[in-house]
Amino acid sequence: MAAATNGRAKQRPHSVWLTERPPLRRKAEQPAGLDLEKIVGATVRLLDAEGLAKFSMRRLAAELGVTAMSLYWYVDTKDDLLELAVDAVAGEMTLPDASDDAVDWRDQLRGLARSYRDVLLRHPWAPRLLGEVINIGPHSTAFSNATLRVMARSGLGPDHTSGALASVFQFVYGFATIRSLHEARCRAAGISLDDYFTQVVAAISDRPEFVEMRELSSRAGYAMGEGNACDMLERDFAFALDLQIAGIDAMRAGQAD
């Protein structure tokens, strides 16, 4: 029970990263072989398999073969555990070698953006949580610091660094989130992403208001059987990412002039 202060309960910080939790002491009631790393790993696997809507502490406990109450030896709330899971998958992102000055900053920024995109696609539950939680865990912070070091090498002024990174990584977030939603809809319908796009093209093929869209898709090879939906999305992502980086480069060059 929270201690009262001046007649009011002490307000708890709203993030696991801002909460000072007392050191865990082994008690007889705690299951042997259970630890926080194992719990977080199982959480990520369960979220990948079943999604955020179906996740619960009871479901997680069943997966681990323990009681739900035993999980609370390690975390205070389900939300705290979800924050830990988000940071755990952030640890999958590849960070550039900060000591290698020979590598172009553009290539390093492109690599960070792709790594971020890939994590969001591998874990489609993560984008929603990233929009809701304070993303300041150790892995997330290491990624943020890596982006700042890359931008420092670009020569862009520090007063524009935040906006430049927002232009890249909010674009990546949006692109990956929309693709994840499309893929989730396809899984629910039992069809492939290719089938989904084929159905969309067929549905608008004889509607006059979509004639310009059809012409553009045809010229780009999207509706002509050249490659599949994933190829199309990859081409669009690569070009859009290049546009973002080219814009940063142009701003940097303009400041230098």
Buried (B, 14 or more C-beta within 10 A) or exposed (E): EEEEEEEEEEEEEEBBBEBEEEEEEEEEEBBEEBEBEEBBBBBBEBBBEBBBEEBEBEEBBEBBEBBBEBBBBBBEEBBBBBBBBBBBBBBEBEBBEBEEEEBEBBEBBBBBBBBBBBBBBBBBBBBBBBEEBEBBBEBBBBBBEBBEBBBEBBEBEEEBBEEBBEBBBEBBBEBBBEBBEBBEEBEEEEEBBBEBBBEEBEEBEEEEEBEEBBEEBEEEEBBEEEEEBBEBBEBBBEEEBEEBBEEBBEBBEEEEE
